[in-house]
Amino acid sequence: MDKRDYYEVLGVARDADEKALKSAYRKLAMQFHPDRNPGDAEAENRFKEVSEAYDTLKDAQKRAAYDRFGHAAFENGGFGARGGGHPGDFASAMSDIFDEFFGMGGGRRGGGRDRGADLRYNLDISLEEAFSGKAVEIEVPTSISCEACSGSGAKTGSAPTICRTCGGSGRVRASQGFFTLERTCAACQGRGQVIADPCTECSGAGRKTVNRMLSVNIPAGIEDGTRIRLGGEGEAGLRGGPSGDLYIFLSIRPHAFFQRDGADLYCRVPISMTTAALGGQFEVPTLSGETTRVKVPEGTQTGKQFRLRGKGMPVMRSQQLGDAYIQVTVETPANLTKRQRELLAEFEQESSGDTHPESHGFFARVKDFLDNLGS
């Protein structure tokens, strides 16, 4: 039976580029894959045909020869292509399929060194520390490279040897009929090397656990939830592998007076009824350690907000400062003496709409509303 044209097999035009070839091949290979069509001899033959066509056309030299001479370019050993459909060729093609679609060929190969794990450290600081910034000393339990074996895992005077099971590749292949499966070598865990005489200090791991003191610079204006990365300060890699990173997750403790919103600070201050009515002043602390005087105008109501420019948080990596907002709450007197009650009663008798404009206006509107309902 004559072979079909390779372009026809893949369903692409003769001027198809590499991307179009690969796309067509993937679609057909998955469609006719033996795992999806168990016991289907026709699907198996189509899979072989598709693999053979793609194997030829993806190679620039083979494709050029095929375009000029057709299938004759690969007959009688010409060009050394797979064209005969030998079992070994098909097994190799199957291995390529597994590698490409299921990621079985992408592991560590020969002499690979495991990177150390990244570490996390939770750090709590005060709002004052976030305001001014500081250097913080932290103690981190972590793994470091073993000094006795210089991280190799082998006892002094010896060295790791090539794994005999995988020949140093870190991978082993097993053939099952048409299938060739590649797996991580169990003897060396994919490293390609084994340690016959392990280091007594680290038991062959190439690292050991210790507590380390590290200095962390907290910049002024840092925000809650910020993550600080210290490259290479994480866990040491196995057998000389590169170290991971240390990530510090920052939390700012609640403050006794201030709530933060970005670079701005908010504070609620209770003031007496007389201060609100007659006017006055009070002092509020700032995170810089100083105090600022706030003037209260006559007739101040609850909820009045005063803005203190430049008294907020620093903006990171700039010279700017946020603002502080002071909101007052008028406090109702409690535990009055007899004389205080008499004075307030006299004040209430002499009060008018001008004295309490907001409440007077509200109840006037309520009266109008009720009158309208009754009319």
MARNU-420919 format. One record per residue: x, z, y of N, C-alpha, C in turn. Coordinates in pm, whole numbers, plus 32768, in hexadecimal, padded with zeros to 4 digits. Each point is the difference from the previous one (the first is absolute). Layout:
<sites>
XZYXZYXZY
...
</sites>
This chain:
<sites>
805480007F887FAC8000807880578000807C
7FE77FA5805E804F7FF680797FE78079805A
806A802980447FF48070805D7FB77FD5807E
7FB2805A80377FBC7FE4807E8062800D8075
7FE07FBC8069805180088079800280928031
8076802F8025800F808C80297FAC8020807C
7FF87FA2805D7FB0801780797F6B800B7FDC
7FD87FAE7F9E7F7580057FD27FE480847FBA
806280317FB17FF0807F7FBA7FE680728062
804B8000806E7FF1806C80647F927FE48064
7FCE7F8480027F947FDE805C802D7FFA8091
807A7FCF801880347FF78089802B7F70801C
800E7FE28081802F7F7B802980967FF57FE8
80327F857FFB808E7FEC7FE3805980318071
7FC8800E80788051803180707FE68096801B
7FC880467F9E7FE2808F80118080804E8018
7FF88060805D80778051801C800980747F9D
8069804F800F801B806D7FA37F8F80677FFD
7FC7801B80757F93806280087F857FD17FB4
7FE07F7E800E7F8B7FCA7FBB801680007F69
807B7FE07FD4802080017F727FEF808C7FC5
8037806280477FFA80897FCE7F7180337FFA
7FB17FDF80657F75802B80037FB17FC67F8C
80147F7F7FE77FB97FBE7F93802B80397F78
808280187FF5803580377F837FC7808A7FE2
7FFE805580667FCC80897FED7F6F7FFD7FD1
7FB17FAC80417F737FF97FDF7FEB7FD37F70
80477F987FD87FEE7FCB7F79803C805C7F96
8074803C80218040805A7FA07FA880787FE1
7FC1803780667FA680707FE97F837FD47FB4
7FD27F85801B7F887FCE7FBE80157FED7F69
80757FCA7FDB80197FE17F74805D80647FBB
801A80718041805980637FC67FCA802D7F78
805580067F987FD380287F797FBA80877FFC
8029805D80587FBE808280017F6E7FF68029
7FE17F9B804F7F767FEC802C7FB27FA77F9F
80487FBF7FA87FC07FA57FA1803480187F73
7FEE80777FC98037801F7F7B7FC67FA47F94
805A7FC87FAF7FD67FAA7F927FD87F758029
800D7FDC80807FD97F7B8031807C7FA88002
800D7FA97F9A80767FAA7FF480087F9D8073
7F8D7FCE802E80007F9F806D803280408082
7FD58079801B802F80468078809680197FF8
803080207F88808F80177FEF804F7F81801C
7FCF7F8D7FD080437F81801A7FFE7FDC8094
7F8D801C80417FF87FE4808F80628057804E
800D807E7FD5805E805A8042808F7FCB7FF3
80237FD17F8780867FC67FEB80147F86805A
7F987FAD800A80087F85804F801280218094
7FB480608031800A8029808D808A803A801D
803380557FA68083803E8014806E7F978001
7FF47F9F7FA680647F957FFA7FFE7FAC807E
7F8A7FDF80317FF37FAE8078803B8048807A
7FDE8080800E8031804A8074809680167FF7
8033801B7F87808E80157FEE80507F86802D
7FC87F8C7FED80457F8580297FF27FE78095
7F88800980357FE87FD9808B803180668066
8012807E7FD680318063806180957FF0801A
80467FBB7FA5808F7FE8801080157F7A8047
804380008070800F7F88805280437F8D7FB4
806A80207FB380477F977FB77FAB7FC97F8D
7FBF805B7FB77FAB7FD27F927F8A7FAD8035
7FC9802D80717F8F7FB7803880297F73802C
80777FF6803B80307F7D802C80137FA27F89
803680377F9280127FAF7F887F7A7FD87FC5
7FA0805E80007F7D7FE17FC97FB87F968054
8008800D80867FBF7F9E805780387F747FE9
807F7FF77FD8803F7F7C7FEE7FED7FC77F75
800E80587F9A7FFD7FCD7F777F8B80347FAD
7FB1805B80367F9280387FB2803280577F90
7FB3800B7F95802680567F90807F7FD17FBB
80237F80801180787FCA7FBF807E80448033
7FF9803D8077807680408039802D80777FAC
7FA580377FAD802180787FB580017FEA7F69
7FF37F857FD680047FE27F71808F7FF27FD2
801780197F7C80847FF57FC1806780598046
7FD28072802D805F805F803C801E7FE48090
7FC87F94803A801D7FDF808B7FD2806E805D
8055803480547FE7806380687FEF808E7FCB
7FF680117F7C7FFE80887FC87F8680528024
7F8C7FBE80147F88804B80227FBE80387F85
7F96805080167FBA803E7F907FA17FA17FBB
7FF57F8780297F947FA77FDB7FCF80047F72
804D80317F9D7FD37FFC7F767F9E806B7FD9
7FEC806380547F9F80697FDF802E80597F8E
808180237FFC803380557F967FCD808E8012
7FF2804C7F917FCD8089800A80518056805F
80867FEF800080528050805A7FE27FE28091
7FE77F7D801D7FDF7FDB80897F7B803E8029
7F9F7FFC7FA37F7C8036801F800980978014
805180447FAE80108090800F803E80228086
80607FAC802B803F801780827F9C7FEC8070
7FAB7F987FF07F997FE880667F9F80748006
7FDC80367F897FA680727FFD803E80788047
808480127FEE8043806D80437FFA7FF08097
80117F81802F7FF77FE5808F7F7680238034
7F9A7FDE7FB07F76801E802A7FED8096800F
802E804C7F9B7FF180918008804C80398077
80797FCD8018804E803180717FBA7FE58083
7FC77F88800E7FC67FD980807F7B8044801A
7FAB80097F9A7F79803280167FF280967FE7
805480397FAA7FEF808B7FDD807780578026
80647FC48042806F804D8037805A80407F9A
80087FC57F85804F80417F9880957FE4800E
80247FA08054808D7FE0800C803D8032807F
7FBB8055804C803380268082804280878006
8028803A7F8D803A80858002809280008027
803980777FF4808D8011802280547FBB7F97
80657FB8802980537FB67FA18091802D8010
803480377F93808D80187FF8803D8054806E
802B80777FE1804A805180607FAC80348071
7F797FF67FF77FAA802D806C800C80978015
7FF8802C807E8009808D80207F7E802A8043
7FC7806C7FCE7F7F802D8033800F803E8089
7FAD7FD3805E7FFD803C80857FBD80877FF7
80318060804C7FC6808580007F7680008040
7FB080637FDE7F78800980358002802B8093
7F9B7FD280497FEC803080897FC6808D7FF9
8023805280617FD0808980057FAA8016807C
7FA380607FF77FAA80258070801780928023
8005801B8084800E808980317F9A8015806E
7FAB80667FF37F9C801F8065803980678062
7FFC7FDE8080803A805680667F988023806A
7FEB808280157FA4803080688050802D8079
7FD47FD78077803F802C807B7F94802B8063
8027804880687FA2802B80667FEE7F918068
7F97800D80517FEA7F9F806B806F80098068
80358079801580718010805C807B7FB37FCF
801880047F7C80737FB77FC87FEB7F69800A
7F837FD57FF17FE27F72801180117FD78092
7FE6805C805B800F7FE4809080927FEF8027
8054805B7FD3808C7FFF802C805C7FB57FA1
7FD87FF17F8180587FC37F9D806B80647FD5
80357FEF7F898067805C7FD080407FCA7F80
8070803C7FDB803F7FE17F817FD9806D7F9D
7FC97FD97F8D7FCF805E7F9C80557FF77F82
802880737FCC804980057F817F9B80147F8E
80037FA77F9F7FA6800C7F8D805180047F7F
7FCA80477F9E804080077F7D7FAF7FAC7F9E
80417F9D7FC47FBA7FA17FAB803B80047F73
7FB080217F9980317FF47F7680027F6D7FD7
80737FD17FD6800B7F727FDE806F7FEB7F9A
800A7F877FCF80697FDB7FA180707FB7804A
807C80287FE580737FBD803C80587FC77F92
80567FA48027805B7FC37F9F805E80697FC8
80137FFC7F7D805880607FBD80917FE58026
804280678036808B7FEF802B805E7FF57F89
7FE080437F92805A80027F8D80157F757FC5
7F957FAE7FFD800B7F7B7FC57FEF7F918067
7FFD802780807FED7FA0806D7F7F7FAF7FF1
7F9D803E7FC07F7E7FBF7FF27FF37FA17F8B
80697FEE7FB17FFA7FA07F907FB480387F89
7FFE80847FF07FC0803D7F8D805C80107F89
80777FC38007805F80087F918066806E8019
802B80407F948062806A800980827FCD803C
804580588049807F7FDA803E805F7FC67F97
803A7F8D801F805A7FBD7FA37FBC7F977FAB
7F797FFC80057FB77F997FB67FAB7FAF8062
7FBD7F9C7FCB7FAD7FA980557F8C7FC97FAE
7F937FDA80437F917FC17FB7802E7F817FBA
7FC37FE17F8F80217F887FB57F897FA17FFB
801E7F817FE37F967F9C7FF77FA480207F8B
7F7F7FF8801B7F9C801C7F9780097F947F93
800F802A7F84800C7F9F7F927F797FC17FDD
7F958047801D7F7C7FCC7FDD7FDB7F868052
8019800580837FD97F91805880777FB28035
807B80287FDB80757FB9802F8018800F8096
7FC58067803C80158018808E7F987FC1805A
7FA07FB97FC87F9A7FBE80537F91805E802A
7FED806D7FB57F93805C801F7F7A7FD37FC9
7FFC7F8B7FBF7F837FC97FC980187FD37F70
7F9880097FB080077FCE7F767F8A7FA47FE8
80157F9A7FAE7F977F9F7FE07FDA800C7F6E
7F7E7FF37FE87FCC80037F777FA47F887FEC
80197FB27F967FB07F897FE47F9480227F9A
7F867FD480207F8E80117FA57FB67F7B7FF8
80257FB07F9E7FC57F7C7FF480277FAB8078
7F9A7FCE8048801B7FAE8076802880568078
7FEC80827FF9801580568073808C803C8002
803A80068075807D804880167FE880638070
8001807F7FDF7FE480678062808080468028
800D801B80808076804280357FD9808A8033
804B80647FD57FE2808A8027807E80468031
7FEB8071804680708053802A8043803D7F85
80827FFD8000804B80367F8E7FEA80977FF7
7FD1802E7F8A7FE4808D7FEE807F80527FF1
806C7FC17FD2807C80487FE78043802D8082
7FF67FAD806A80428021807F7F9F800C8074
7F7C7FF97FE37F998006806880127F95806C
80357F8C7FD5800C7F8F805C807C80028057
805980617FEB80778008805680727FA67FCF
7FFC7FDB7F83806A7FA97FCB807B804E7FD5
800080828019807280547FDC7FCF80817FBE
805280387FAA7FE2807E7FBF8077805D8013
7FE480837FFA806980648011801480477F7C
80747FEA7FC4801D803E7F7F802C80908011
8047801F806E8033808780187FCF802E8089
7F89803D80087FC580238082804A80708048
7FF480028082803B806880557FBE80867FE1
805080697FF37FCA80847FDE7FBB80418078
80217FD5807A7FC5803C80777F717FCF8018
7FE87F827FE57F7B7FC6801E7FB97FCC7F84
803A80137F8A7FC67FD47F807FE97F697FFC
80537FB680477FFA7F6E7FFC7FA57FC28067
7FBA8052804F7FA37FC8806480497FCA807A
80778033801B804B7FD280757FD580468080
7FA980647FF37FD1804A80767FD6808C7FD6
7FF9805A80637FD480887FE67FB080338078
7FAC80657FE67FA580338067803F8073804D
7FF87FF680858034806880597FA1800F8076
8014806A804F7FBA8011807F805E7FD88070
7FD07FA7805680537FD0806E7FC380278086
80548021805F7FD4801C808980137F818053
7F957FD6804080047F8980537FD08021808C
80397FBE80637FD58011808A7FA67F8A8026
7F8A802180327F9E7F9980257FE880088097
80117F9280447FEA7FFC80917F6C7FE2801D
7FBC805E803F7F737FEE80267FFC7FD38093
7FDD7F84801C7FFF7FD0808B7F8C803C8050
8016801380817F98803580587F8A7FA08005
7F8880377FF57F877FAE80077FCF7FCE7F7A
804080297F937FD97FD07F7C7F70802B7FE2
7FB77FAD7FB77F73801A7FE67FE880317F72
7F9080457FEF7FD880327F7D7FEF7F8B7F9F
803380107F857FF47F977F9C80727F9C8000
805F800F805B80717FA480058055800D7F83
80327F907FCF805980007F8B808E7FDB802C
805F80567FDE808C7FE88022804B7FDA7F80
80477F90800380497FD07F898095801A8011
803A80427F9C809180147FFA80347FAC7F8C
80397F8D8022802E7FA27F9A807180397FAB
7FF37FF17F7C8069802A7FA4800880967FE9
7FA0804C8037800280917FEF7FA0802F7F93
7FCD7FA37FB37FA680237F93804D801E7F82
7FBD7FEE7F90803D801F7F7E806B7F997FDE
807080307FC9806C7FA57FD77FD17FAB7F8A
80347F857FF87FDC7FA87F92804480287F7F
7FC77FD67F91803C801C7F7E80807FB07FEE
806680447FD0807F7FC07FDB80387FAA8071
8008803A8076803D7FBA80707FA37FA7804D
7F7F80017FDF7FA17FAD80497FEE8030808F
7FCD7FAA80597FEF8026808C7F9A80718011
8012805080667FA5806F801A7F7F7FCF8041
7F95804A7FEA7F827FE3804380028036808E
7F8E7FFF80407FF4802F808B7FB280838002
8012804B806D7FB5807A80167F9D7FE88072
7F81801A7FE67F977FEF80667FCC808A8028
800A801C80817FCF807E80367F7B7FE88045
7F9780417FCE7F7A7FF380397FE88079805C
7FE67FE2807E7FFA806780677F70802C801C
7FEC808380067F7F80398027801680608074
7FA97FF98064800A805980747F95806B7FF4
8029807D80047FA3806F7FF07FA0800A8076
7F86802E7FEA7FA18013806F803880608068
7FDF7FE6807E80338051806F7F958063802E
802C807080397FA48067802C7FAB7FD58077
80367FA780577FB97FD980797FDE7F6B8007
805C7FAD7FD57FF57F7180197FD47FB17F85
7FB27F99801A7FE37F997F9D80407F7F8033
80367FB37FA5804B7F8980277FB47F807FE1
800A7FA1805A7FCA7F7A7FEA80677F9D8033
80577FD07FA6806C7FA8802A8063804D8057
80157FD28079805C8044805C7FB98064805A
7F7C800A7FF67FB3805A80567FDF80827FB8
7FF4806B804F7FDD80837FCD7F7D802E803E
7FB180497FB47F7E8032802F7FF980967FE7
7FC8804680637FF580917FF67F7E802E8043
7FB9805D7FC07F868038803A801F808C8033
7FD88019807E801D8081803F7F7D803F802F
7FE1807B7FD67F8880448033801D803E808A
7FA37FF2805C800D803E80847F838053801C
800D806180577F8E8057801E7F987FB88055
7F8880337FFB7F937FC7804F801F80068094
803E806E802C801F800D808F806C7F9F802C
80657FEB7FA980697F9D80217FC47F75800A
7FA57FE17FA37FC07F7D80037FA97FF0807D
7FBB806C80287FA57FF88073804B80038085
80638057800D80448013807F80807FAE800D
80317FCB7F8C80807FBA8003807180617FE6
80707FCC7FD6807380567FE4806E7FB07FBD
804E80417FAF806D7FBC7FBA8027804F7F84
80447FBB7FA7803680417F89807C7FB47FD4
804E803C7FA8807C7FC27FD07FF47FDF7F6B
80377F8E7FDC80027FD77F7280917FE77FD6
802080207F8380897FE67FD180137F6B7FE1
807C7FD37FFE80217F787FD68064800A7F8E
80117F947FB5805A80007F8D809280068028
801C7FE78080808A800B8030802880918019
7F9F805E7FF3801D808D80157FDC8032808A
7FD37FA880577FDA802780887F6880158006
7FD0802A80757F71800B80187FDA7FA78075
7F847FD07FFE7FCD7FAB806C7F80803D8037
7FF3800080857F8B803980417F937F96800E
7F8780267FDA7F8C7FA8800B7FA0803D8068
7FDF7FB280657FA3802D80677F717FDC7FD9
7FA68062800C7F747FED7FDB7FAE7FF88082
7FBF7F8F801A7FAF7FF6807A7F7E80517FF5
7FC88021806F7F82804A80047F927FB07FBA
7FAE80467FAE7F907FBF7FBC80277FB17F84
807180217FC3802C7FB97F867FA2801E7F8B
7FDC7F9A7FB57FA5800E7F8F804D7FF87F7B
7FC380347F96803A7FF47F7A80167F6D7FDD
80747FE27FC7801F7F777FD980577FB78065
8011803B807780567FC18065808E7FF57FC9
803D7F8A801080847FE67FC880657FE6806E
807380417FF3806C7FF0806180767FBB7FBC
80387F9E8044806F7FB27FC78085802D803C
805D80207FA880878026802A805F7F8F7FD7
80267FAF805E80527F8A7FE3808D80287FD2
802D7FBB7F96808880167FD0801580837FB7
7F9580477FDC800D807F7FBA7FDE7FF47F6B
7FF67F857FD07FE17FEA7F73807C7FEF7FAB
7FF37FB47F94806D7FEA7FA080597F8C802C
808080037FDB80567F8C80197FD37F8A7FAA
80137F8980347FE67F867FB480847FD77FC0
80007FF57F7A807E7FE47FB980427F818033
80868008800780547F9080287FE07FCF808E
7FD8805B80557FE67FDD808C8012807D8055
7FFC7FED8083800C8070805C7F7780308030
7F957FCC7FC67F7A8021802E7FCE80827FC3
7FA4803F804C7FBE80797FD17F697FED800B
7FB880367FA07F6F7FFC80077FCC80688062
7F7E801180047FC0805F805C7FC180737FB2
7FE6806D80477FB680707FC77F7880078044
7F9880147FB27F78800880357FC9808C7FE5
7FDB8045806D7FCC80887FF67F6A7FFC801A
7FB380287F9D7F6E8003800D7FD280928009
7FB2801D80687FD5808B80147F7780197FC3
7FEE807B7FD47F7F80307FCD7FDB807D8050
7F8D7FFC80417FD38073804F7FC780697FA2
803A807880067FDA806A7FA47F918056803C
7F9680177FB57F928055802C802880937FF2
7FEA805180678027808D7FF97FB680497F91
8043805C7FC17FC480537F9580218092801B
7FB5805B7FC080168090800D7FFD802E8092
7F967FD780487FF5801E808E7FE080948018
8032803580707FDA8087802C7F797FF98048
7FC7807380197F7F80048047800A7FBF8088
806E801E804880107FC8808580117F687FFB
80497FCF7F9A80137F6F7FF37F7A7FBB7FE4
7FAE80417FB07F7C7FC87FE47FAC7FF98080
8006806B80507FB48000807C802E7F92805E
80837FEB800980367F9980577FD67F747FD2
80037FEC7F7D7FD87F7D7FCC7F6B7FE88013
7FB0806C7FF27F707FF180167FE37FDC8091
80498040805F7FEF7FDF808D80297F6E801A
806E7FD87FBE80307F7680127F987F9C7FCD
7FC280217F8E7F9D7FA77FC67F857FF4805A
7FD8806E803F7F8B7FFE805980197FA9807B
807C8000802D80217FB48077802C7F717FE2
80097FDE7F7F802E7F7A7FDA7F967F98801F
802D7F8680167FA57F90801B80357F847FB9
7FBD7F92801B802B7F837FC3808A7FD6802B
8028802C807880877FDD802E806A804E7FB5
7FDB80767FCF806180557FB9801A7FCC7F72
7F967FD47FBE800B7FCA7F787FC37F737FFD
80427F9F803D7FC47F7A800C7FE37FBB7F7C
805780157F9D7FED7FB97F807F8880367FB5
7FF680857FF27F8E80397FB87F7E7FED804E
8007800C80867F897FEA80517FCB7F727FEE
805A7F9D80027FD87F757FEE7FC77FE67F76
803C80407F997FD17FEB7F767F7180347FEF
7FE6807A802C7F7A803A7FEC7F987FBC805A
802C7FC780707FA37FB380537FD47F837FB4
805D7FC37FB97FDE7F877FB27FA780257F89
801680767FC77FAB802E7F917F7080148032
7FF1803B80777F7B801880387FB77F7C8018
80487F9D80397FC47F7D80187FD57FC07F7D
8050800F7F987FE27FC67F7D7F7F803D7FC8
7FF6808480067F8980447FCB7F847FDD8051
80107FF480847F8E7FDB80567FCE7F767FDC
805A7FA57FE67FDA7F767FDE7FB87FFA7F7A
802880597FA27FBD80017F7E7F708032800D
7FE9805E805F7F7B8039800E7FA27FAD8055
80357F9D80477FAB7FAF80597FBD7F8D7FB3
</sites>
